[in-house]
Structures are given as C-alpha cells and as structure tokens.
Amino acid sequence: MEDNPAIGTAERWRRCAERRELRVGVVGLGYVGLPLALLFAGRGFRVTGLDTDAAKVKALNSGTSYIHRITAKHIVAAREAGFRATDDFAVVAELDAILICVPTPLGEGHTPDLSAVLATMKSIAPHLHDGQLVVLESTTYPGTTREVVASEIEAAGKRVSADGADGGVLVAYSPEREDPGNTTIERTAIPKVVGALSERSACAAAALYGSVFERVVPVSSAEAAEMTKLLENSYRSVNIALVNEMKLLCLRMGIDVWEVIEAAATKPFGFQAFQPGPGLGGHCIPIDPFYLSWRAQQFGMTTRFIELAGEVNESMPQHVLDTVTTELRKRGVEMAGAKVMVLGVAYKRDVDDLRESPALVLIEKLRKIGTEVSYHDPYFERVGRGRKYDLSMERSPLTNLAEYDCVLIVTDHSCYDYAAIVTEARLVVDTRNATRGFRSAKIVRC
C-alpha cells in the first residue's frame, strides 16, 4: 500500500466512509444539491449545506422545505441527523468533501454561463487544504473541472493533487443524474460516474459515492465524465427533436403520431419511445447540447446534428402558437383580445420546476400579440420574475373554463380532471396527448 499512494487513499476514504467519519458539504441547495445533501444525511453522514440564498438557509434550519417533492418531514429528519445549512463559506475548512451543485445555464448566444461555478470556487478556494476532496456535479463542457475548478484552487495558492506528486486538494467530476418526478427508480440505484484529475482523487471520490450509491462507474478522466453527461442529454435532445419533427409531419398527413409511437414501441429491440411536446424544459436537455456545441467550436468542429436538434426543439413553441391562432380563427376569434388559459407551467409533469419551461415562452409570445393569458398550475400560486422571464402572474382558478376561448394544455399534470376540462372548455389545444381516449371536436392535438 505504501508503494501506491492511490491505493492508500482509496483505503483510507473507504474506511472513513464506512464509519461515517467524513464530513460532507454540498454547495448549492436547489433541485440537485438539496436531494443530494439529504441523501448523504440519511445515510449517516454529517452534512453541511452551503448556499448564498439566505432565505433557503433560514428555511432549512427551521425545518421547512421550498421544493414540493421534499417535505418538511425530510428536512426535520436530516436536521435530527446533524444536517445544517449556512451561507458562511468559511466552514469549508472543516469539511472533508465538498460537492458542488450550482446552476450552469446558457448565456447570450447559447454560450456557457459558468458564473455560479466561478463564484463558488472563489468562495471556497481560500478555505481548502491538502487532502480535501472537491467534486463538481454541475453539468458543463469537457475541461471545466481542470480549467476552472483546479485553476481557481491554484490561483488561491493551493496545490491540486496530481499523479506522481504528494499532497494537494483532491479534485473530481461526477455528473448529477437527477430525474425529478421519477418515482420508479431509487436514487441510490442510479450509477454514479466518476472522473478525476489524479488517481488519488478518483479513488477518494469513488469511495465516498460508493458508500451511498449501489454502483460507481469510474472513467479515465474528469473530461470523460463531463462528456458522459453531455452525451446522455444530447442523445435525449436529438431523439426528442426527431419525434417532434415526426409529429409535424404526421399532423400534415393526418396521422396520429402518438398512435405511431405506441405501435413502434412494441418492437423489443432497436427502438426507444420518446414523446413530442411543446418544447424542451428543465435544467439539462435544453442546455447541455449547446455546451457541447460551444466546446466543439473551440476544437474547430461544428456539431451540425446536435445544433439542428436544438433548432427543432426551440421551434416547437411557435408551432403551438400557430396552431392556437389557426384554430381560433376557424372559430372567428383573433388572437389579439382572445382569452387563453395555459394549463401547466412547470417544465415537466408533477414537478415544481419552472426552469426553461416552454410554457413561459408561450405565455410571453401570447402576451406579445395581445392575447389575454391566464394560467393554472397546482405547484405555482404565482409566477414572478426569473432569469429569462418576467411575468408577474397569479394563478387563476379552474372554476369557469367556458369563459376562455382556448384551454392550452402545456404540462400534463396527473391531478387534472381532463374529462371535465374537455366538457367545460370551448376549445382544447393539447400539446401532450393528455386527452387521449376522449373524442370531441373541441380537441386539437398539436
């Protein structure tokens, strides 16, 4: 063991992880970071959550939650196990592992926005010391861990662990694989991909995650791990774009695309069903392929296939708007002054997440042409201002759908009574096939 420092590191971290002696910090207590912090706390680790949002810190320390799928009961249980939240980054010096789960959105022109990662590193780097493990989990382009995370550590006068050298801060990358709303797969059953900047770093990260997750998948470098996440979500983006384009063709040909998808899915090999919709939402699929395309350009390559998929998916809200316009005009109603109820503003069924939701794009487009827009979503009493939107809307009740010229189903939450909606509404434009099984001249699927 003395001849191979990496083996020694792995054994020490494995032993400490088994004994729950490691102090774990999670930076960024949002939809990814908070579940991760609670997961480690639930497995007996001493966990500290760090966030610059004082309101989140206060809520967690008082035993309340701000994410729908995480109840106050979960927070209280974690608190009883020793979990605490803070906005004081000086506590980093007391931790053994720091897991970074901060947003990595797109900036202007579909360029990566790593401002949150940079800010995090500038906050934690002065407090780091040899032997600590820093893991970036935020989705990003290949090279970020080495060029941003490690560089900021070195800029603070600290050493980064490297093969063939002793000491240093251990640095790794392990992409988050959250799937909000998925209740069929245990989070610990989702394999954890790990890549690092040194063998010792890889061993430490594998030992830590291996104490919580059922399987760790080691790859040869941080860059390989970063690329793994981009491949996963580019794969989904491309296939969603394909089925969205297929939907447009089927509509012109008078064919039910959902029937086609259901039939194709009976093939036991070579096909995986993807569903069309009004556009892409969430923290990964609308964003990650553009991170990859941006990075590819720096290597003199244009990822035409991936960029085309992004263009197709981004065009879907306009297709929905065109459909609503056409159907209302058939009924003698112009968009300017028309009353439209948008049903569902979350980006995905049964989640309280607005990030990159196509509903927000649609509402803005409808408002721009003079439509009177209302919305209903069980998870949002109000939609205010975000990074890309400023709507300032209050949720409207579903008590009199007949007063609207159109009910536009954007997010197919399972709590909705679609039979009642179809009965009461004058016109239903369904972008999610939520009204499948209902036969009515009032239903238009798009």
HELIX and SHEET records of a PDB file:
HELIX    1   1 PRO A    5  GLU A   18  1                                  14    
HELIX    2   2 GLY A   33  GLY A   42  1                                  10    
HELIX    3   3 ALA A   54  ASN A   61  1                                   8    
HELIX    4   4 ALA A   72  GLU A   80  1                                   9    
HELIX    5   5 PHE A   89  GLU A   94  5                                   6    
HELIX    6   6 GLU A  108  HIS A  110  5                                   3    
HELIX    7   7 SER A  115  ILE A  124  1                                  10    
HELIX    8   8 ALA A  125  HIS A  127  5                                   3    
HELIX    9   9 THR A  144  THR A  144  1                                   1    
HELIX   10  10 THR A  145  ALA A  150  3                                   6    
HELIX   11  11 SER A  151  ALA A  155  1                                   5    
HELIX   12  12 ARG A  187  ALA A  189  5                                   3    
HELIX   13  13 GLU A  199  GLY A  210  1                                  12    
HELIX   14  14 ALA A  222  MET A  253  1                                  32    
HELIX   15  15 VAL A  257  ALA A  264  1                                   8    
HELIX   16  16 ASP A  288  GLN A  297  1                                  10    
HELIX   17  17 ARG A  304  LYS A  330  1                                  27    
HELIX   18  18 PRO A  358  LYS A  368  1                                  11    
HELIX   19  19 LEU A  401  GLU A  403  5                                   3    
HELIX   20  20 TYR A  418  GLU A  424  1                                   7    
SHEET    1   A 8 ARG A  84  THR A  86  0                                        
SHEET    2   A 8 ARG A  46  LEU A  50  1                                        
SHEET    3   A 8 ARG A  23  VAL A  27  1                                        
SHEET    4   A 8 ALA A  97  ILE A 100  1                                        
SHEET    5   A 8 LEU A 133  LEU A 136  1                                        
SHEET    6   A 8 LEU A 170  TYR A 173  1                                        
SHEET    7   A 8 LYS A 192  ALA A 196 -1                                        
SHEET    8   A 8 VAL A 216  PRO A 218  1                                        
SHEET    1   B 5 GLU A 372  HIS A 376  0                                        
SHEET    2   B 5 LYS A 339  LEU A 343  1                                        
SHEET    3   B 5 CYS A 406  ILE A 409  1                                        
SHEET    4   B 5 VAL A 428  ASP A 430  1                                        
SHEET    5   B 5 ILE A 443  ARG A 445  1                                        
SHEET    1   C 2 ARG A 382  ARG A 385  0                                        
SHEET    2   C 2 ASP A 390  GLU A 394 -1                                        
END                                                                             
